[in-house]
Amino acid sequence: MHEPGAHSAPHQPTTASEADAKDRLNEEETNEMPDETSSLLSKSSSGPGDVPQSREGNEPDKHAVHRTDIRGLALLPRADFWILFLIFGLLTGIGLMTINNIGNDALALWRHYDPSTSSSFISRRQLHHVTAISLSSFTGRLLSGIGSDLIVKKLHASRFWCLFLSALTFCLAQVAALTIVDPHYLYAVSALTGLAYGLLFGVYPSLIAYTFGVAGLSQNWGTMTLAPVVSGNIFNLFYGAIYDKHSTTSDEGHSECTEGRECYRAAYIVTFFSGAAGMIVVLWSIWRDKRERRRREVEGMGRDRDRDA
C-alpha cells in the first residue's frame, strides 16, 4: 500500500534516440574497462616522461611522444634507429672496454709503480675497482631516471641531454686513464666509467620509447642491445692487442706488462675520440629532435586552425 500523498513517478516511454544514446554510453563504458591484454597506460596519459597537453585545448604539447608503433624490420629503414644504434654502440663499447679490463689497468700500474707489490694485494685492489664500478653505475642509473624527468618536466628540454652527460663523463674517464700513473688514483677511472655507463642505461629505454612508441619497447630495446655485442668485442679486441704488444712472458710462462700506463694508453686514445664522436652525434640529435618537435607544433596548430574554421 502507498502512503497517503505518495505518488509514483509516471513511466515515460523511451524514444529511439534515447535508447541509442544509452547503448553508445554502455559500449563506451565497456570499452574503457581494462582486461588482461589492455595497455597499462590510460588512453589520456602522456607518453613516458612527457609534459601533458595543455588543458586550454589547442596548444600542442611540444614534448608529446609520437603515437606510433614502430618495431622489428620497420626499424631498419629509419635514420632514427641507426643514429641511436650508433650512439649506443660507441658509448657502450667504451664502457665495456674499461669494465672488462680495469683489472689489467690496475695490474699494469701496480707492477710499474711498485714491482714488489704482492699478487694478493693487487687482486684485492682489482675487486675494489669492480665494486666502485658497480656502485657508481647504480648511482648513474638512479640519477639518470630522476634527472631525465626533471629535464623534460622542469626545464622543458630533451632527454638527449642526459645522453650528452653520459658521453661527456665517458670522455672524462678516458682523460683520467690517459693521465693517471699512480694506481692509487685509478679509482677515478672506475667511478667515472660506472657513472657514465649507468647514465647511459638509465635513459636509453626512455629514448627508445620516445622515438618508436611504448607498445614495442621490449622488442626495440632488445634490438638496440645488439649494439654492445658488436662494439664491445671490437674495443676489447683492440685493447687486448695493445696490451699484448707491450707485454712480456715471465719465467712461469705468464704474459705480463710492467710498463704502467703505456700498456694500454693507445687504446684509451681511441676510446676518447669515440666518446667525442658520440658527443657530437648526440648534440646533432638534440638539434634534430628540437627541429622535429617544432615542425609537429606548427602542423598541430595548423590543424587546429582548420578545425576551428
Secondary structure, DSSP 8 states (H G I E B T S, - for coil): ---TT----------HHHHHHHHHHHHHHHHHS--TTS-SS-TT--STT-----TTSSS--TT--------GGGGTT-HHHHHHHHHHHHHHHHHHHHHHHHHHHHHHHHHHH-TT--HHHHHHHHHHHHHHHHHHHHHHHHHHHHHHHHHHHTS---THHHHHHHHHHHHHHHHHHHH--SGGGTHHHHHHHHHHHHHHHHHHHHHHHHHH-STTHHHHHHHHTHHHHHHHHHHHHHHHHHHHHT-EE-TTS-EE--SGGGGTHHHHHHHHHHHHHHHHHHHHHHHHHHHHHHHHHHHHHHHHHHHH-
